[in-house]
């Protein structure tokens, strides 16, 4: 079995009594309470990153603030390190082995190290904590990615197209029976990707409402500075998700299928994941497997409703949907923010960066960099270089499921436009109260059915 020098304390954490109020408070304090203090203080002092992450009005519409940051240069200081809105700098950081997603906890103050140990518990662990592939560097990241990447090769993704199409058609069949206004997130944008990822991971589709709830909780933990009440709700959902995964793994060990999780739980001893690594990997795949696509579909419908001539052009020439999805990803990126930590001295845009410095990478700003995208604030589904966006990150942490998300975006939007060509947004769409992930919580639409020939 693979050696994991940190497995002993992690597994010990899993054996502690669950739902300890003291440990919950400590976990919240170190993961969200302290970051909130720094960000709030920075926001009061005029720090733009603090405002971005703490001011709800800015979270709803961040692009003007991104341009304020761009005016300060490609790299500027903020309340939690450096920040870049530059496509060139962001691309350099994301692709460089001189930056990592992890950080050396041994260098943290003694109180923080104690809090991390005291609060450690498998069932309260989210996707933004080790050993999640999202926040670990090689060699662990290399090992985890190698185990899952075979399920997301171009050939494997192409083979999923009939599944995505059948799923979209079934959901649209159900929508045809509805009348009046519907919430497109609830009835379609969320349902399509969760059903597809459930099939890929071998999980029961009848639990899809649970997966959506758990995924929303996991997604919330990506934002720094959650309130205590919201963190407690997120932790409760995370515990339910871990409990389900434990049962799911046991079932697949008894009766394996052809799905990805069956392969992961059945790995030979020399490749096998620890229990914590298995939970972290599958939780990330399950959550990331639909979170990005939910936002992509919702953002796309709102953008195309506001640019009706482009919706009509795509209906007339459906081959353009591939480019349209790239432009949606660029213009209103489902993932707005990521971060990296310098592992060694490095120079960024003429600025010397010391080891341990955190750099906030504003993907949503980089994707509107005028040095790369002419007239970047114009939405144009025919944009020739839209695919140069960084919506799926870059380098070794490039989204492993990017191909599947693109496929779901193309099939999902094309099928929707063909079935309901007169669909219009009705009422006021409600943005999710998140900054890292950008999408809609509710999206009211009028279907305006047209008689089918």
Secondary structure as a PSIPRED ss2 file (coil, helix, strand):
# PSIPRED VFORMAT (PSIPRED V4.0)

   1 X C   1.000  0.000  0.000
   2 X C   1.000  0.000  0.000
   3 X C   1.000  0.000  0.000
   4 X C   1.000  0.000  0.000
   5 X C   1.000  0.000  0.000
   6 X C   1.000  0.000  0.000
   7 X H   0.000  1.000  0.000
   8 X H   0.000  1.000  0.000
   9 X H   0.000  1.000  0.000
  10 X H   0.000  1.000  0.000
  11 X H   0.000  1.000  0.000
  12 X H   0.000  1.000  0.000
  13 X H   0.000  1.000  0.000
  14 X H   0.000  1.000  0.000
  15 X C   1.000  0.000  0.000
  16 X C   1.000  0.000  0.000
  17 X C   1.000  0.000  0.000
  18 X C   1.000  0.000  0.000
  19 X C   1.000  0.000  0.000
  20 X C   1.000  0.000  0.000
  21 X H   0.000  1.000  0.000
  22 X H   0.000  1.000  0.000
  23 X H   0.000  1.000  0.000
  24 X H   0.000  1.000  0.000
  25 X H   0.000  1.000  0.000
  26 X H   0.000  1.000  0.000
  27 X H   0.000  1.000  0.000
  28 X H   0.000  1.000  0.000
  29 X H   0.000  1.000  0.000
  30 X H   0.000  1.000  0.000
  31 X H   0.000  1.000  0.000
  32 X H   0.000  1.000  0.000
  33 X H   0.000  1.000  0.000
  34 X H   0.000  1.000  0.000
  35 X H   0.000  1.000  0.000
  36 X H   0.000  1.000  0.000
  37 X H   0.000  1.000  0.000
  38 X H   0.000  1.000  0.000
  39 X H   0.000  1.000  0.000
  40 X H   0.000  1.000  0.000
  41 X H   0.000  1.000  0.000
  42 X H   0.000  1.000  0.000
  43 X H   0.000  1.000  0.000
  44 X H   0.000  1.000  0.000
  45 X C   1.000  0.000  0.000
  46 X C   1.000  0.000  0.000
  47 X C   1.000  0.000  0.000
  48 X H   0.000  1.000  0.000
  49 X H   0.000  1.000  0.000
  50 X H   0.000  1.000  0.000
  51 X H   0.000  1.000  0.000
  52 X H   0.000  1.000  0.000
  53 X H   0.000  1.000  0.000
  54 X H   0.000  1.000  0.000
  55 X C   1.000  0.000  0.000
  56 X H   0.000  1.000  0.000
  57 X H   0.000  1.000  0.000
  58 X H   0.000  1.000  0.000
  59 X H   0.000  1.000  0.000
  60 X H   0.000  1.000  0.000
  61 X C   1.000  0.000  0.000
  62 X C   1.000  0.000  0.000
  63 X H   0.000  1.000  0.000
  64 X H   0.000  1.000  0.000
  65 X H   0.000  1.000  0.000
  66 X H   0.000  1.000  0.000
  67 X H   0.000  1.000  0.000
  68 X H   0.000  1.000  0.000
  69 X H   0.000  1.000  0.000
  70 X H   0.000  1.000  0.000
  71 X H   0.000  1.000  0.000
  72 X C   1.000  0.000  0.000
  73 X C   1.000  0.000  0.000
  74 X C   1.000  0.000  0.000
  75 X C   1.000  0.000  0.000
  76 X E   0.000  0.000  1.000
  77 X E   0.000  0.000  1.000
  78 X E   0.000  0.000  1.000
  79 X C   1.000  0.000  0.000
  80 X C   1.000  0.000  0.000
  81 X E   0.000  0.000  1.000
  82 X E   0.000  0.000  1.000
  83 X E   0.000  0.000  1.000
  84 X E   0.000  0.000  1.000
  85 X C   1.000  0.000  0.000
  86 X C   1.000  0.000  0.000
  87 X H   0.000  1.000  0.000
  88 X H   0.000  1.000  0.000
  89 X H   0.000  1.000  0.000
  90 X H   0.000  1.000  0.000
  91 X H   0.000  1.000  0.000
  92 X H   0.000  1.000  0.000
  93 X H   0.000  1.000  0.000
  94 X H   0.000  1.000  0.000
  95 X H   0.000  1.000  0.000
  96 X C   1.000  0.000  0.000
  97 X C   1.000  0.000  0.000
  98 X C   1.000  0.000  0.000
  99 X E   0.000  0.000  1.000
 100 X E   0.000  0.000  1.000
 101 X C   1.000  0.000  0.000
 102 X C   1.000  0.000  0.000
 103 X C   1.000  0.000  0.000
 104 X C   1.000  0.000  0.000
 105 X H   0.000  1.000  0.000
 106 X H   0.000  1.000  0.000
 107 X H   0.000  1.000  0.000
 108 X C   1.000  0.000  0.000
 109 X C   1.000  0.000  0.000
 110 X H   0.000  1.000  0.000
 111 X H   0.000  1.000  0.000
 112 X H   0.000  1.000  0.000
 113 X H   0.000  1.000  0.000
 114 X H   0.000  1.000  0.000
 115 X H   0.000  1.000  0.000
 116 X H   0.000  1.000  0.000
 117 X H   0.000  1.000  0.000
 118 X H   0.000  1.000  0.000
 119 X C   1.000  0.000  0.000
 120 X C   1.000  0.000  0.000
 121 X C   1.000  0.000  0.000
 122 X H   0.000  1.000  0.000
 123 X H   0.000  1.000  0.000
 124 X H   0.000  1.000  0.000
 125 X C   1.000  0.000  0.000
 126 X C   1.000  0.000  0.000
 127 X C   1.000  0.000  0.000
 128 X C   1.000  0.000  0.000
 129 X C   1.000  0.000  0.000
 130 X C   1.000  0.000  0.000
 131 X C   1.000  0.000  0.000
 132 X C   1.000  0.000  0.000
 133 X H   0.000  1.000  0.000
 134 X H   0.000  1.000  0.000
 135 X H   0.000  1.000  0.000
 136 X C   1.000  0.000  0.000
 137 X C   1.000  0.000  0.000
 138 X C   1.000  0.000  0.000
 139 X C   1.000  0.000  0.000
 140 X H   0.000  1.000  0.000
 141 X H   0.000  1.000  0.000
 142 X H   0.000  1.000  0.000
 143 X H   0.000  1.000  0.000
 144 X H   0.000  1.000  0.000
 145 X H   0.000  1.000  0.000
 146 X H   0.000  1.000  0.000
 147 X H   0.000  1.000  0.000
 148 X H   0.000  1.000  0.000
 149 X H   0.000  1.000  0.000
 150 X H   0.000  1.000  0.000
 151 X H   0.000  1.000  0.000
 152 X H   0.000  1.000  0.000
 153 X C   1.000  0.000  0.000
 154 X H   0.000  1.000  0.000
 155 X H   0.000  1.000  0.000
 156 X H   0.000  1.000  0.000
 157 X H   0.000  1.000  0.000
 158 X H   0.000  1.000  0.000
 159 X H   0.000  1.000  0.000
 160 X C   1.000  0.000  0.000
 161 X H   0.000  1.000  0.000
 162 X H   0.000  1.000  0.000
 163 X H   0.000  1.000  0.000
 164 X H   0.000  1.000  0.000
 165 X H   0.000  1.000  0.000
 166 X H   0.000  1.000  0.000
 167 X H   0.000  1.000  0.000
 168 X H   0.000  1.000  0.000
 169 X H   0.000  1.000  0.000
 170 X H   0.000  1.000  0.000
 171 X H   0.000  1.000  0.000
 172 X H   0.000  1.000  0.000
 173 X H   0.000  1.000  0.000
 174 X H   0.000  1.000  0.000
 175 X H   0.000  1.000  0.000
 176 X H   0.000  1.000  0.000
 177 X C   1.000  0.000  0.000
 178 X C   1.000  0.000  0.000
 179 X C   1.000  0.000  0.000
 180 X C   1.000  0.000  0.000
 181 X E   0.000  0.000  1.000
 182 X E   0.000  0.000  1.000
 183 X E   0.000  0.000  1.000
 184 X H   0.000  1.000  0.000
 185 X H   0.000  1.000  0.000
 186 X H   0.000  1.000  0.000
 187 X H   0.000  1.000  0.000
 188 X H   0.000  1.000  0.000
 189 X H   0.000  1.000  0.000
 190 X H   0.000  1.000  0.000
 191 X H   0.000  1.000  0.000
 192 X H   0.000  1.000  0.000
 193 X H   0.000  1.000  0.000
 194 X H   0.000  1.000  0.000
 195 X H   0.000  1.000  0.000
 196 X H   0.000  1.000  0.000
 197 X H   0.000  1.000  0.000
 198 X H   0.000  1.000  0.000
 199 X H   0.000  1.000  0.000
 200 X H   0.000  1.000  0.000
 201 X H   0.000  1.000  0.000
 202 X C   1.000  0.000  0.000
 203 X C   1.000  0.000  0.000
 204 X C   1.000  0.000  0.000
 205 X H   0.000  1.000  0.000
 206 X H   0.000  1.000  0.000
 207 X H   0.000  1.000  0.000
 208 X H   0.000  1.000  0.000
 209 X H   0.000  1.000  0.000
 210 X H   0.000  1.000  0.000
 211 X H   0.000  1.000  0.000
 212 X H   0.000  1.000  0.000
 213 X H   0.000  1.000  0.000
 214 X H   0.000  1.000  0.000
 215 X H   0.000  1.000  0.000
 216 X H   0.000  1.000  0.000
 217 X H   0.000  1.000  0.000
 218 X H   0.000  1.000  0.000
 219 X H   0.000  1.000  0.000
 220 X H   0.000  1.000  0.000
 221 X C   1.000  0.000  0.000
 222 X C   1.000  0.000  0.000
 223 X C   1.000  0.000  0.000
 224 X C   1.000  0.000  0.000
 225 X C   1.000  0.000  0.000
 226 X C   1.000  0.000  0.000
 227 X C   1.000  0.000  0.000
 228 X H   0.000  1.000  0.000
 229 X H   0.000  1.000  0.000
 230 X H   0.000  1.000  0.000
 231 X H   0.000  1.000  0.000
 232 X H   0.000  1.000  0.000
 233 X H   0.000  1.000  0.000
 234 X H   0.000  1.000  0.000
 235 X H   0.000  1.000  0.000
 236 X H   0.000  1.000  0.000
 237 X H   0.000  1.000  0.000
 238 X H   0.000  1.000  0.000
 239 X H   0.000  1.000  0.000
 240 X H   0.000  1.000  0.000
 241 X H   0.000  1.000  0.000
 242 X H   0.000  1.000  0.000
 243 X H   0.000  1.000  0.000
 244 X H   0.000  1.000  0.000
 245 X H   0.000  1.000  0.000
 246 X H   0.000  1.000  0.000
 247 X H   0.000  1.000  0.000
 248 X H   0.000  1.000  0.000
 249 X H   0.000  1.000  0.000
 250 X H   0.000  1.000  0.000
 251 X H   0.000  1.000  0.000
 252 X H   0.000  1.000  0.000
 253 X H   0.000  1.000  0.000
 254 X H   0.000  1.000  0.000
 255 X C   1.000  0.000  0.000
 256 X C   1.000  0.000  0.000
 257 X C   1.000  0.000  0.000
 258 X C   1.000  0.000  0.000
 259 X C   1.000  0.000  0.000
 260 X H   0.000  1.000  0.000
 261 X H   0.000  1.000  0.000
 262 X H   0.000  1.000  0.000
 263 X H   0.000  1.000  0.000
 264 X H   0.000  1.000  0.000
 265 X H   0.000  1.000  0.000
 266 X C   1.000  0.000  0.000
 267 X C   1.000  0.000  0.000
 268 X C   1.000  0.000  0.000
 269 X C   1.000  0.000  0.000
 270 X C   1.000  0.000  0.000
 271 X C   1.000  0.000  0.000
 272 X C   1.000  0.000  0.000
 273 X C   1.000  0.000  0.000
 274 X C   1.000  0.000  0.000
 275 X H   0.000  1.000  0.000
 276 X H   0.000  1.000  0.000
 277 X H   0.000  1.000  0.000
 278 X H   0.000  1.000  0.000
 279 X H   0.000  1.000  0.000
 280 X H   0.000  1.000  0.000
 281 X H   0.000  1.000  0.000
 282 X H   0.000  1.000  0.000
 283 X H   0.000  1.000  0.000
 284 X H   0.000  1.000  0.000
 285 X H   0.000  1.000  0.000
 286 X H   0.000  1.000  0.000
 287 X H   0.000  1.000  0.000
 288 X H   0.000  1.000  0.000
 289 X H   0.000  1.000  0.000
 290 X H   0.000  1.000  0.000
 291 X H   0.000  1.000  0.000
 292 X H   0.000  1.000  0.000
 293 X H   0.000  1.000  0.000
 294 X H   0.000  1.000  0.000
 295 X H   0.000  1.000  0.000
 296 X H   0.000  1.000  0.000
 297 X H   0.000  1.000  0.000
 298 X H   0.000  1.000  0.000
 299 X H   0.000  1.000  0.000
 300 X H   0.000  1.000  0.000
 301 X H   0.000  1.000  0.000
 302 X H   0.000  1.000  0.000
 303 X H   0.000  1.000  0.000
 304 X H   0.000  1.000  0.000
 305 X H   0.000  1.000  0.000
 306 X H   0.000  1.000  0.000
 307 X C   1.000  0.000  0.000
 308 X H   0.000  1.000  0.000
 309 X H   0.000  1.000  0.000
 310 X H   0.000  1.000  0.000
 311 X H   0.000  1.000  0.000
 312 X H   0.000  1.000  0.000
 313 X H   0.000  1.000  0.000
 314 X H   0.000  1.000  0.000
 315 X H   0.000  1.000  0.000
 316 X H   0.000  1.000  0.000
 317 X C   1.000  0.000  0.000
 318 X H   0.000  1.000  0.000
 319 X H   0.000  1.000  0.000
 320 X H   0.000  1.000  0.000
 321 X H   0.000  1.000  0.000
 322 X H   0.000  1.000  0.000
 323 X H   0.000  1.000  0.000
 324 X H   0.000  1.000  0.000
 325 X H   0.000  1.000  0.000
 326 X H   0.000  1.000  0.000
 327 X H   0.000  1.000  0.000
 328 X H   0.000  1.000  0.000
 329 X H   0.000  1.000  0.000
 330 X H   0.000  1.000  0.000
 331 X H   0.000  1.000  0.000
 332 X C   1.000  0.000  0.000
 333 X C   1.000  0.000  0.000
 334 X C   1.000  0.000  0.000
 335 X E   0.000  0.000  1.000
 336 X C   1.000  0.000  0.000
 337 X E   0.000  0.000  1.000
 338 X E   0.000  0.000  1.000
 339 X E   0.000  0.000  1.000
 340 X E   0.000  0.000  1.000
 341 X E   0.000  0.000  1.000
 342 X E   0.000  0.000  1.000
 343 X C   1.000  0.000  0.000
 344 X C   1.000  0.000  0.000
 345 X C   1.000  0.000  0.000
 346 X E   0.000  0.000  1.000
 347 X E   0.000  0.000  1.000
 348 X E   0.000  0.000  1.000
 349 X C   1.000  0.000  0.000
 350 X C   1.000  0.000  0.000
 351 X E   0.000  0.000  1.000
 352 X E   0.000  0.000  1.000
 353 X E   0.000  0.000  1.000
 354 X C   1.000  0.000  0.000
 355 X C   1.000  0.000  0.000
 356 X C   1.000  0.000  0.000
 357 X C   1.000  0.000  0.000
 358 X E   0.000  0.000  1.000
 359 X E   0.000  0.000  1.000
 360 X E   0.000  0.000  1.000
 361 X E   0.000  0.000  1.000
 362 X E   0.000  0.000  1.000
 363 X H   0.000  1.000  0.000
 364 X H   0.000  1.000  0.000
 365 X H   0.000  1.000  0.000
 366 X H   0.000  1.000  0.000
 367 X C   1.000  0.000  0.000
 368 X C   1.000  0.000  0.000
 369 X C   1.000  0.000  0.000
 370 X C   1.000  0.000  0.000
 371 X C   1.000  0.000  0.000
 372 X C   1.000  0.000  0.000
 373 X C   1.000  0.000  0.000
 374 X C   1.000  0.000  0.000
 375 X C   1.000  0.000  0.000
 376 X C   1.000  0.000  0.000
 377 X C   1.000  0.000  0.000
 378 X C   1.000  0.000  0.000
 379 X C   1.000  0.000  0.000
 380 X C   1.000  0.000  0.000
 381 X C   1.000  0.000  0.000
 382 X C   1.000  0.000  0.000
 383 X C   1.000  0.000  0.000
 384 X C   1.000  0.000  0.000
 385 X C   1.000  0.000  0.000
 386 X H   0.000  1.000  0.000
 387 X H   0.000  1.000  0.000
 388 X H   0.000  1.000  0.000
 389 X C   1.000  0.000  0.000
 390 X C   1.000  0.000  0.000
 391 X C   1.000  0.000  0.000
 392 X C   1.000  0.000  0.000
 393 X C   1.000  0.000  0.000
 394 X C   1.000  0.000  0.000
 395 X H   0.000  1.000  0.000
 396 X H   0.000  1.000  0.000
 397 X H   0.000  1.000  0.000
 398 X C   1.000  0.000  0.000
 399 X C   1.000  0.000  0.000
 400 X C   1.000  0.000  0.000
 401 X C   1.000  0.000  0.000
 402 X H   0.000  1.000  0.000
 403 X H   0.000  1.000  0.000
 404 X H   0.000  1.000  0.000
 405 X H   0.000  1.000  0.000
 406 X H   0.000  1.000  0.000
 407 X H   0.000  1.000  0.000
 408 X H   0.000  1.000  0.000
 409 X H   0.000  1.000  0.000
 410 X H   0.000  1.000  0.000
 411 X H   0.000  1.000  0.000
 412 X H   0.000  1.000  0.000
 413 X H   0.000  1.000  0.000
 414 X H   0.000  1.000  0.000
 415 X H   0.000  1.000  0.000
 416 X H   0.000  1.000  0.000
 417 X H   0.000  1.000  0.000
 418 X H   0.000  1.000  0.000
 419 X H   0.000  1.000  0.000
 420 X C   1.000  0.000  0.000
 421 X C   1.000  0.000  0.000
 422 X C   1.000  0.000  0.000
 423 X C   1.000  0.000  0.000
 424 X E   0.000  0.000  1.000
 425 X E   0.000  0.000  1.000
 426 X C   1.000  0.000  0.000
 427 X C   1.000  0.000  0.000
 428 X C   1.000  0.000  0.000
 429 X C   1.000  0.000  0.000
 430 X E   0.000  0.000  1.000
 431 X E   0.000  0.000  1.000
 432 X C   1.000  0.000  0.000
 433 X C   1.000  0.000  0.000
 434 X C   1.000  0.000  0.000
 435 X C   1.000  0.000  0.000
 436 X C   1.000  0.000  0.000
 437 X E   0.000  0.000  1.000
 438 X C   1.000  0.000  0.000
 439 X C   1.000  0.000  0.000
 440 X E   0.000  0.000  1.000
 441 X E   0.000  0.000  1.000
 442 X E   0.000  0.000  1.000
 443 X C   1.000  0.000  0.000
 444 X E   0.000  0.000  1.000
 445 X E   0.000  0.000  1.000
 446 X E   0.000  0.000  1.000
 447 X C   1.000  0.000  0.000
 448 X C   1.000  0.000  0.000
 449 X C   1.000  0.000  0.000
 450 X C   1.000  0.000  0.000
 451 X C   1.000  0.000  0.000
 452 X C   1.000  0.000  0.000
 453 X C   1.000  0.000  0.000
